């Protein structure tokens, strides 16, 4: 049986948005984490993907598509090195591009100590400002290794989005939507989510293999704010229990 991907529709407005803790969760401050035990920078290139894979599909039909992602130079001066990962979305508003890894599957959400990445985006036709790459985590909180919910970090819900400018987003201290984007007024911090689900862990939402993985940087299925645009990702920083890896996304040399 073909696995049906779970994807929430993401609709956001670009701009500065006031943040508010939802009443359904207790007020909390972000987890302080632990002192970094080690920080390692690794180069992700076409010849060595370091456990990351690029996949694409149509959210309306669930049909697999050929990914448009590529590791390229620029644009401008990226956050790290000389290059970045490029996504291309045309006029198909149902197209979803995912940059995923399974290397963190099974880890407890409470052990996260760093989640940060940098983005740059532009419109192709100039019709609409574009939403940056967003981050999705697949969560199991019942202990059966089956996905129960998905957390979405939406940059536009965490600050002012600029076009044609590199920006760095700290998802570890930011606010997240549960199973999609219902606006920042309904978002929660990771600390607030863990207060409700202390045993939450990361799990694959697919049957396993290279195309899966709990950690997913993606674009698409977001309406006009991610249509006819070019999107770039760099300096992906992920830490668990103080051990942090910075993924430097670079083209072939």
Buried (B, 14 or more C-beta within 10 A) or exposed (E): EEEEBEBBEBBBEBEEBEEEBBEEBEEBEBBEBEEEEEEEEEBBBEEEBBBBBBBBBBBEEEEEBEBBBBBBEEBEEBBBBBBBBBBBBEEBBBBBBBBBBBBBBEBBBBBBBBBBBBBBBBBBEEEBBBBBBBBBBBBBBEEEEEBBBBBBBBBBBBBEBBBEEBBEBBBBBBBBBBEBBBBBBBBBBBBBBBBEBEEBBBBBBBEEEBBBBBBBBBBBBBBBBBBBBBBBBBBBBBBBBBBBBBBBBBBEE
